[in-house]
Amino acid sequence: MRATLFSLLLTLAVARGAAVPSVPPALADAASAQALLGDAVWSRLVRIENSGRHPWWRSSPYPATVYALVFELSGILWFYTDADGTQSLSVTTGTAAQDERDPGPLFRQIDPGFGQWSWIEAPEGSPAGTPANGCFVESVAILLQRKSAGEETLFPRLLSYYVDTVRGRLGHTILVFGTSLGLAAIDPSLPEVLRYVPADFTPDPRALSEFLRGAEVAQARFLPLPDGPPAAAGHSGGRG
């Protein structure tokens, strides 16, 4: 009887585990990134099938099935994956609404193997967490949180800088904004630390990046962000 009861409990435990489908890590990261942006930013989760079709000298850095987040910011669409973070998806400004309706050609510009795609919903019970390579999205989320709390965020910008390493050129993004005490920055890897920039510092993106990083960078750029209180996204398609 004891052995039978043990077997029954084991069977139920296995059945319960099988009934809860596991969420692919890439999808969990994309869903976490979407949750960070919230309803203030238009965003959609997407699943893309990658054929891997490339010239013989090039291979795709993406898996056969790609889970990503597409979102709108500063008038263009952006593309986030856990593999390589965030990159611009739109190739022209002022066409975000059109790009939202037909992003397929834009996906193929990121990788020629990207073929069939579909918008998807965030999976039920997907774990919330910090998305891998999510510094761009996290910086935007910090800005939204500060605005919601009524904290100073004058002329907000994303500062992205790039460093040459043995693994190639890698990037990182932080939030920069003005306050009554001067220019300030928050690095999403240390979100509780507010760093102020000396008043006499020239706000050149590369010089500012090297000051904040404490080391040389290969390249840097600013991306101006909307200045004002967050508002619910209003483009067709909604958040999904």
Buried (B, 14 or more C-beta within 10 A) or exposed (E): EEEEEEEEEEEEEEEEEEEEEEBBEBBBBBBBBBBBBBEBBBBBBBBBBBEBEEEEEEEBEBBEEBBBBBBBBBEBBBBBBBBBBBEBBBEEEEBBEEBBEEBEEBBBEBBBBBBEBEEBEBBEEBEEEBBBBBBBBBBBBBBBBBBEEEEEBEEBBBBBBBBEEEEEEBBBBBBBBBEEEEBBBBBBEEBEEBBEBEEEEEEEBBEBBBBBBEEEBBBBBBBEBBBEEBEEBEEEEEBE
